[in-house]
């Protein structure tokens, strides 16, 4: 069992840190809003710290699941950042979806300090975190990954190193690109069924067993038909992720026409007041056009 720190107790980080503590690890948590950390300790045990640096002291593994590039920089190298408290040979594992640029930047800073940095973005949503069945795509040095992987397995069903630093974030971009097109296609199919006077549930029962089947269809069609979106991965976060994808595509020369279009559709959903709705709310936009 290891002494670990977990920075960021949002809808993903809160249950992930809980799984680590339940597995017998000695977990110290940090959250920008201290009340959330206090609630976590009351529920799971462990300890809390008032700064990332304090949380990271003595930890062999430091995990983070925060908001964006700036948040990650702050918890790593800002005032009271984790890198100041980590010892030589410790490993920082970042579960945030951020740019590959900030990942390689922090990897280099870590190298100078004798700290390993593994980019390990996650997929599976809040339910995946709560049920410990996340998919984790990793980049970084093999030795650091090998040391961190057994601990990440506690809350994952798939954990794999894709390549060197930044490869995990690039893979997460592929994930979000694929999801964007899938959700738009599913939204259009269900909207079409409604307009054609078909029973949406019956339609999905049939087509989900063929080539059209997907995780999005299996897990989101009922709430989409019921016009319920107060759950899941928020549109605001998806737009943040798609912005990273589109910026990186400009740098690499990749063509992402569907992703760019769906990003604008999500912008329309935000204008409808749906920034915190689940990403499946794309169907809400189609209904609003009626």
Secondary structure, 3 states (H helix, E strand, C coil): CCEEEEECCCCCHHHHHHHHHHCCCEEEEECCCHHHHHHHHHHHCCEECCCHHHHHCCCCEEEECCCCHHHHHHHHHCCCCHHHHCCCCCEEEECCCCCHHHHHHHHHHHHHHCCEEEEEEEECHHHHHHCCCEEEEEECCHHHHHHHHHHHHHHEEEEEEEECCCHHHHHHHHHHHHHHHHHHHHHHHHHHHHHCCCCHHHHHHHHCCCCCCCHHHHHHHHHHHCCCCCCCCEHHHHHHHHHHHHHHHHHHCCCCHHHHHHHHHHHHHHHCCCCCCEHHHHHHHHHHCC
